[in-house]
Structure formats: structure tokens, C-alpha cells
Amino acid sequence: MALSTTVPSSFPSSLPKTFTSPSPKKLHISSFPLSNSSKSPSNHLDNDDSKRSRKLSEQSSWEAKDAEGRDYLYRLGKEADNMNIAVGARAGVIDDLFTGSFLGKDSDIVFDYRQKVTRSFEYLQGDYYIAPLFMDKVVCHIVKNYLAHLLNVKVPLILGIWGGKGQGKSFQTELIFQAMGIEPVIMSAGELESERAGEPGKLIRERYRTASQVVQNQGKMSCLMVNDIDAGLGRFGNTQMTVNNQIVVGTLMNLSDNPTRVSVGQDWRESDITNRIPIIVTGNDFSTIYAPLIRDGRMEKFYWYNELE
């Protein structure tokens, strides 16, 4: 039997208010962070424990941080100036089984000669005459620079020896180096220019630091000598000033003003103090050089003049 769905006419069209459903109230439910099972608090503790267990030790420097929160060893590497690549198959460094004995024990048999920057004077055999006045000037300049931290006076870092061409300025200086047992670093005017800007200035700083390392590591006196500096820095009638000329002049002036703080591109380190190294330059005409460089506070000058006697 079919059921009728019609509403009778006697049924009220509207229900009384007592039967009407009340307006729904808003429920304020506090929000909780939803996270999956892998990020539960207990898992956080487990991750912290695993990090602690992966640490080498509480005193390990491999994971140490500096005051700025950076890796300590990485910062030391950026501050280091050690560019020594003399590693590999070298006798005494690795096992003799792997060094071999073919063409000597080292993997690069000419490496030591190629890396030799300092100059020794074993080839100067015999007795040579050294001008006494010139020897006093060079020796006093070198000694004053090595004792500058004990003296209460301003000591010029550079000694400029100028005079006629081919009169023995460089040779007499080398004889003095040999007599004093000095192992100098010698440059020439051809190294004061390059196709890349900034290279000669960096080279001077590297040679200066090399001479400082000779003093520190070998216990020998050393100095930096630049031959014919006016040929590389001089302003002549038909020449033009280059960026490298300006950088070299600025580098030499900076060395004269700050001889113990020399950077070759690494970050500054407070303990990175370079030994004061005297600089000796030779030339024919210093009037062609930038005037502030040859002032008395930076450069002490000596005029070389040979008498016929």
C-alpha cells in the first residue's frame, strides 16, 4: 500500500517558538599544532641525542665556532697566507715505499730551485774591494731597521742608491750582503709591470713576506732589493702612467708607513705580525719617481759617485 506524503490542511504552517531550534552558537576551539608522527617531541629529543653522539669530542676544534658563529677552521684557512704546494711524493713525508728512487726521491726534482726566491752569493769568489763609506751606509741602514723597535726615532725603511749607469752599485751591494751573511730577496724593474692589474704590487708584498719568513724560520738576516727602480716607476717624456705603476708606488709607501702589517689577500689576523725588513733600491735618476715616495721619512738616499782614484 502506498504511503501518502501530502500534509493535511489542518497542520499549522509555522511551528511555535518553543519548538524552533535555537540559533547555533559559535564554539571556540583552541588550535593545536598538527604534526605527523616523525616530528613528535620525543623524536626531537632523539635527534638532539644523535647530534651530540656525532660530535667528535667536547674539545674538538673541527666543529668549533668563532665569536660570529662561523666555522673556526674555515676562518683560519681564509686568514692563512701559506701558499706552499710542496706536498706529494716527498721523501720523509710519506712512506718510502711510495716515493720511489727514480730521478731522486722527490716527485718534482726542480721544485726546490724554482721556489728559491732568496739569493746566495757562493759564486762570488775572491777578494773584492768594497767602498768603506758605501759599506757604512748600507750596514747602518740594515742594522737600524732591525733595531727600529728599540729606537725612539723614525727610521726610514727604504735606502735609495742612485748614480751613474754601470758603476757597480748593485755589485757592491751584493758584496756587502755576502760579507754580512745576508740572504736577500732581489727583484728587478721588469717585475714591476704585468698585463694584469695589481700583480706587481702583490708580488712586492709576497717577496717582502718571504724575506720576513727567512728571518723568522732560518734565523738569518734578509732584505728586499729592487734593482733599477726608476726604469719601472720613472716618469719620462714619452711614457705614460699605468695602474700598476700607481699600485707599486702605493705599496712601497704603505710598506714604509706600516712595515709590520702586510697582507697578500688573506683576511686580517691580529697575531699576523710581519718582521720589519729593510728595502734597498737602486736607480739612475730618482727625480723621475713619485715625489712622496722619495721623501726623507720613507727613503734614505745615497748618491753613488766614483772618483778616478
C-alpha positions as CSV (number, residue, x, y, z in Angstrom):
1,M,0.0,0.0,0.0
2,A,1.4,3.3,-1.0
3,L,2.0,5.9,1.7
4,S,0.7,9.4,1.2
5,T,3.1,12.2,1.6
6,T,0.6,15.0,1.5
7,V,0.4,17.3,4.6
8,P,-3.1,17.8,5.9
9,S,-4.7,21.2,5.7
10,S,-5.2,21.4,9.5
11,F,-1.4,21.2,10.1
12,P,-0.1,24.6,11.0
13,S,2.1,26.3,8.6
14,S,4.5,27.6,11.2
15,L,5.7,25.9,14.4
16,P,5.6,27.7,17.7
17,K,8.7,29.3,19.0
18,T,9.1,26.7,21.7
19,F,9.7,24.1,19.1
20,T,12.1,26.1,16.9
21,S,15.7,25.1,17.2
22,P,17.9,27.7,18.8
23,S,20.5,29.6,16.8
24,P,23.7,27.7,16.7
25,K,26.4,29.1,19.0
26,K,30.0,29.5,17.8
27,L,32.4,27.2,19.5
28,H,35.9,28.5,20.1
29,I,38.3,25.6,19.9
30,S,41.9,26.3,20.8
31,S,44.2,25.5,17.9
32,F,46.8,22.8,18.4
33,P,49.8,22.3,16.1
34,L,49.2,19.4,13.8
35,S,52.3,17.3,13.2
36,N,53.0,13.9,11.9
37,S,54.4,11.2,13.9
38,S,58.0,11.8,12.7
39,K,58.2,15.3,14.4
40,S,56.9,14.4,17.8
41,P,58.7,15.9,20.9
42,S,60.2,12.5,21.6
43,N,61.7,12.4,18.2
44,H,63.2,15.9,18.7
45,L,65.0,14.6,21.8
46,D,66.2,11.7,19.8
47,N,67.6,14.0,17.1
48,D,69.4,16.1,19.8
49,D,70.9,13.0,21.3
50,S,72.1,11.8,17.8
51,K,73.7,15.2,17.2
52,R,75.5,15.0,20.5
53,S,76.7,11.5,19.7
54,R,78.0,12.6,16.3
55,K,80.2,15.2,17.9
56,L,83.9,14.2,17.9
57,S,84.5,15.5,21.4
58,E,83.7,18.5,23.6
59,Q,87.2,19.9,22.9
60,S,87.4,19.2,19.2
61,S,88.3,22.2,17.0
62,W,86.8,20.6,13.9
63,E,83.3,21.7,15.0
64,A,84.3,24.9,16.9
65,K,82.7,28.2,16.1
66,D,84.2,31.6,16.5
67,A,82.6,34.6,18.1
68,E,80.5,35.3,15.0
69,G,79.2,31.7,14.8
70,R,81.3,30.8,11.8
71,D,83.4,27.7,11.4
72,Y,86.7,28.3,13.2
73,L,89.0,26.2,11.0
74,Y,87.4,27.7,7.8
75,R,88.1,31.2,9.1
76,L,91.7,30.2,9.9
77,G,92.1,28.9,6.4
78,K,90.9,32.2,4.9
79,E,93.4,34.1,7.1
80,A,96.3,31.9,6.3
81,D,98.9,33.1,3.8
82,N,100.6,29.7,3.4
83,M,100.6,29.0,-0.4
84,N,103.1,26.2,-0.1
85,I,102.2,23.4,-2.5
86,A,105.4,21.4,-2.0
87,V,103.5,18.3,-1.0
88,G,103.2,14.9,-2.7
89,A,105.7,12.2,-3.2
90,R,108.4,13.7,-1.0
91,A,111.0,11.7,1.0
92,G,110.3,11.9,4.7
93,V,106.7,13.0,4.2
94,I,105.1,9.8,3.1
95,D,106.3,6.2,3.2
96,D,109.5,5.4,1.3
97,L,107.6,2.6,-0.5
98,F,105.6,5.1,-2.5
99,T,108.3,7.8,-3.2
100,G,110.4,5.6,-5.5
101,S,114.0,6.2,-6.4
102,F,113.7,7.2,-10.0
103,L,115.3,10.7,-10.6
104,G,115.7,11.2,-6.9
105,K,113.3,10.9,-4.0
106,D,111.1,13.9,-4.8
107,S,108.2,13.9,-7.3
108,D,109.4,17.3,-8.7
109,I,113.2,17.4,-8.8
110,V,113.3,21.1,-9.8
111,F,110.7,22.3,-7.4
112,D,113.2,23.5,-4.8
113,Y,115.1,25.5,-7.3
114,R,112.0,27.0,-8.8
115,Q,110.7,28.1,-5.4
116,K,114.1,29.6,-4.4
117,V,113.4,33.3,-4.1
118,T,116.3,34.4,-1.9
119,R,119.8,34.9,-3.3
120,S,123.0,33.4,-2.1
121,F,126.4,34.5,-3.3
122,E,128.6,31.4,-3.4
123,Y,129.6,32.3,-7.0
124,L,131.4,35.4,-5.7
125,Q,134.9,34.0,-5.2
126,G,137.9,36.1,-4.5
127,D,138.7,39.3,-2.7
128,Y,136.9,42.4,-3.9
129,Y,137.2,46.0,-2.8
130,I,134.2,47.5,-1.0
131,A,134.0,51.2,-0.7
132,P,134.1,52.0,3.1
133,L,131.8,54.9,3.0
134,F,129.2,53.0,1.0
135,M,129.5,49.9,3.3
136,D,128.9,52.1,6.4
137,K,125.8,53.5,4.8
138,V,124.3,50.1,3.8
139,V,125.2,48.3,7.0
140,C,123.9,51.2,9.2
141,H,120.6,51.2,7.3
142,I,120.1,47.4,7.7
143,V,121.0,47.4,11.4
144,K,118.9,50.5,12.2
145,N,115.8,48.8,10.7
146,Y,116.4,45.6,12.7
147,L,116.7,47.7,15.9
148,A,113.9,50.1,15.0
149,H,111.6,48.8,17.7
150,L,114.3,49.7,20.3
151,L,115.0,53.1,19.0
152,N,112.9,56.2,19.8
153,V,113.4,57.7,16.3
154,K,111.8,57.4,12.9
155,V,113.8,55.1,10.8
156,P,113.3,55.1,7.0
157,L,112.5,51.7,5.6
158,I,114.0,52.3,2.1
159,L,117.5,53.1,1.2
160,G,117.8,54.6,-2.3
161,I,121.2,54.3,-4.0
162,W,121.4,56.4,-7.2
163,G,124.2,57.3,-9.5
164,G,125.6,56.8,-13.0
165,K,125.0,53.8,-15.1
166,G,127.2,50.7,-14.8
167,Q,129.3,52.0,-11.9
168,G,128.9,49.0,-9.7
169,K,126.0,49.9,-7.3
170,S,124.3,46.6,-7.4
171,F,127.5,44.6,-7.4
172,Q,128.9,46.5,-4.4
173,T,125.7,45.9,-2.5
174,E,125.8,42.2,-3.2
175,L,129.4,42.1,-1.9
176,I,128.1,43.7,1.3
177,F,125.4,41.1,1.6
178,Q,127.9,38.3,1.2
179,A,130.2,39.9,3.9
180,M,127.3,40.2,6.4
181,G,125.8,36.8,5.7
182,I,122.5,38.3,4.5
183,E,120.2,36.2,2.3
184,P,118.2,38.9,0.4
185,V,115.2,38.7,-1.9
186,I,116.2,40.5,-5.2
187,M,113.8,42.0,-7.7
188,S,114.3,43.9,-10.9
189,A,112.4,46.6,-12.8
190,G,110.9,44.0,-15.2
191,E,108.8,42.6,-12.4
192,L,107.1,46.0,-11.7
193,E,104.7,45.6,-14.7
194,S,102.2,43.0,-15.7
195,E,99.3,42.5,-18.1
196,R,97.1,42.0,-15.0
197,A,96.4,45.0,-12.8
198,G,97.6,44.6,-9.2
199,E,100.1,41.7,-9.8
200,P,103.3,43.7,-9.3
201,G,102.1,45.2,-6.1
202,K,101.0,41.8,-4.8
203,L,104.4,40.4,-5.9
204,I,106.3,43.0,-3.8
205,R,104.2,42.1,-0.7
206,E,104.8,38.4,-1.3
207,R,108.6,39.0,-1.6
208,Y,108.5,41.2,1.5
209,R,106.8,38.4,3.5
210,T,109.2,35.9,2.1
211,A,112.2,37.9,3.4
212,S,110.3,38.1,6.8
213,Q,110.0,34.3,6.8
214,V,113.7,33.9,6.2
215,V,114.3,35.9,9.4
216,Q,111.7,34.0,11.3
217,N,112.3,30.4,10.2
218,Q,116.0,30.4,9.3
219,G,117.4,32.9,11.8
220,K,119.2,34.8,9.0
221,M,119.2,38.5,8.2
222,S,117.3,39.3,5.0
223,C,116.2,42.4,3.0
224,L,114.3,43.2,-0.2
225,M,116.3,44.7,-3.0
226,V,114.8,46.2,-6.2
227,N,117.3,47.0,-9.0
228,D,116.8,49.9,-11.4
229,I,113.5,51.0,-9.8
230,D,113.4,54.2,-11.9
231,A,113.2,52.1,-15.0
232,G,109.9,50.6,-13.8
233,L,108.4,53.6,-11.9
234,G,110.1,56.6,-13.5
235,R,108.1,59.2,-15.5
236,F,109.9,60.0,-18.7
237,G,108.9,62.2,-21.6
238,N,107.4,59.5,-23.8
239,T,106.0,57.2,-21.2
240,Q,102.6,57.1,-19.5
241,M,101.5,56.2,-16.0
242,T,99.7,52.8,-15.6
243,V,97.6,51.3,-12.9
244,N,100.4,49.0,-11.9
245,N,102.8,52.0,-11.5
246,Q,100.4,53.6,-9.1
247,I,99.8,50.4,-7.2
248,V,103.6,49.7,-6.9
249,V,104.2,53.2,-5.6
250,G,101.3,52.9,-3.2
251,T,102.5,49.5,-2.0
252,L,106.0,50.8,-1.3
253,M,104.6,53.8,0.5
254,N,102.3,51.6,2.6
255,L,105.3,49.3,3.5
256,S,107.2,52.4,4.6
257,D,104.4,53.5,6.8
258,N,103.3,50.1,8.1
259,P,106.2,47.7,7.8
260,T,104.8,45.0,10.1
261,R,101.3,44.7,8.7
262,V,101.5,43.3,5.2
263,S,98.6,41.4,3.6
264,V,98.7,39.3,0.4
265,G,95.0,38.9,0.1
266,Q,94.1,36.8,3.2
267,D,91.8,38.1,6.0
268,W,93.5,40.1,8.7
269,R,94.5,38.3,11.9
270,E,95.7,40.2,15.0
271,S,98.6,37.7,15.5
272,D,99.8,38.1,11.9
273,I,102.8,40.4,12.5
274,T,105.5,40.6,9.9
275,N,109.1,41.2,10.8
276,R,110.4,44.6,9.7
277,I,112.5,44.1,6.6
278,P,114.8,46.8,5.2
279,I,114.3,47.7,1.5
280,I,117.2,48.8,-0.8
281,V,116.6,50.2,-4.2
282,T,119.0,51.3,-6.9
283,G,118.5,53.6,-9.8
284,N,120.0,56.2,-12.1
285,D,117.6,59.2,-11.6
286,F,115.2,59.3,-8.7
287,S,113.8,62.6,-9.8
288,T,111.5,60.7,-12.2
289,I,109.9,58.8,-9.3
290,Y,106.8,59.9,-7.5
291,A,108.0,62.6,-5.0
292,P,106.2,61.5,-1.8
293,L,107.9,58.1,-2.1
294,I,111.4,59.5,-2.0
295,R,110.9,61.8,0.9
296,D,113.2,61.5,3.9
297,G,110.7,59.9,6.2
298,R,110.3,56.9,3.8
299,M,113.5,56.8,1.8
300,E,117.1,57.5,2.8
301,K,119.2,58.4,-0.2
302,F,122.8,57.8,-1.1
303,Y,124.5,59.3,-4.1
304,W,127.0,56.9,-5.7
305,Y,130.0,58.8,-7.2
306,N,133.2,57.1,-8.3
307,E,136.4,59.0,-8.2
308,L,139.2,58.3,-10.6
309,E,141.5,57.2,-7.7
